[in-house]
Amino acid sequence: MSWQADFVLLTYRIRKQRLNKGLSQIEAANLIGVCERSYRDFEAGKSDLSSSRLFKLAQALGIQILIS
């Protein structure tokens, strides 16, 4: 699998888990200290997050990220 496919899968899983937790995109953005637009672009696959923000988001959503 390519890194692009991995990224799409990651953003899909994050969006799904955010919705399962009942969080809006604004609330998720506030959790990690980014503006709503940056968060929306991340979920849409148009931009990325810093690794520290990505891990903080994953932790808040209960998602485990493994780097290999």
PLY file of the C-alpha trace (Angstrom):
ply
format ascii 1.0
element vertex 68
property float x
property float y
property float z
element edge 67
property int vertex1
property int vertex2
end_header
0.00 0.00 0.00
1.28 3.50 -0.79
1.64 6.28 1.75
-1.19 8.14 0.00
-3.54 5.22 0.51
-2.43 4.96 4.13
-3.15 8.67 4.61
-6.64 8.34 3.12
-7.34 5.37 5.39
-6.07 7.28 8.41
-8.22 10.34 7.75
-11.24 8.08 7.11
-10.71 6.27 10.43
-10.24 9.53 12.31
-13.41 11.03 10.83
-15.41 7.89 11.61
-14.17 7.78 15.21
-14.75 11.52 15.68
-18.36 11.05 14.59
-18.73 8.00 16.84
-17.56 10.13 19.77
-20.09 12.82 18.84
-17.47 15.51 18.22
-17.81 18.24 15.63
-14.86 19.28 13.50
-14.65 22.49 15.54
-14.43 20.53 18.78
-11.76 18.23 17.36
-9.80 21.22 16.09
-9.98 22.85 19.52
-8.73 19.65 21.16
-5.49 19.81 19.20
-5.09 23.57 18.92
-5.71 24.20 15.22
-8.30 26.30 13.44
-11.42 24.66 12.06
-10.27 25.18 8.46
-6.98 23.37 9.07
-8.82 20.48 10.66
-11.37 20.27 7.83
-8.55 20.25 5.27
-6.84 17.45 7.19
-9.94 15.27 7.25
-10.48 15.96 3.55
-6.93 14.82 2.81
-5.90 18.26 1.55
-3.28 18.92 4.23
-1.57 17.15 7.07
-1.07 17.75 10.78
2.16 17.87 12.72
3.01 14.54 14.28
2.43 15.89 17.79
-1.06 17.09 16.87
-1.86 13.88 15.04
-0.88 11.76 18.05
-2.82 14.06 20.37
-5.91 13.69 18.19
-5.53 9.93 17.96
-5.20 9.69 21.73
-8.31 11.82 22.28
-10.28 9.62 19.87
-8.91 6.33 21.20
-7.10 5.44 17.98
-3.74 3.71 18.08
-1.21 4.77 15.46
1.62 2.39 14.67
4.60 3.57 12.70
6.62 0.95 10.89
0 1
1 2
2 3
3 4
4 5
5 6
6 7
7 8
8 9
9 10
10 11
11 12
12 13
13 14
14 15
15 16
16 17
17 18
18 19
19 20
20 21
21 22
22 23
23 24
24 25
25 26
26 27
27 28
28 29
29 30
30 31
31 32
32 33
33 34
34 35
35 36
36 37
37 38
38 39
39 40
40 41
41 42
42 43
43 44
44 45
45 46
46 47
47 48
48 49
49 50
50 51
51 52
52 53
53 54
54 55
55 56
56 57
57 58
58 59
59 60
60 61
61 62
62 63
63 64
64 65
65 66
66 67
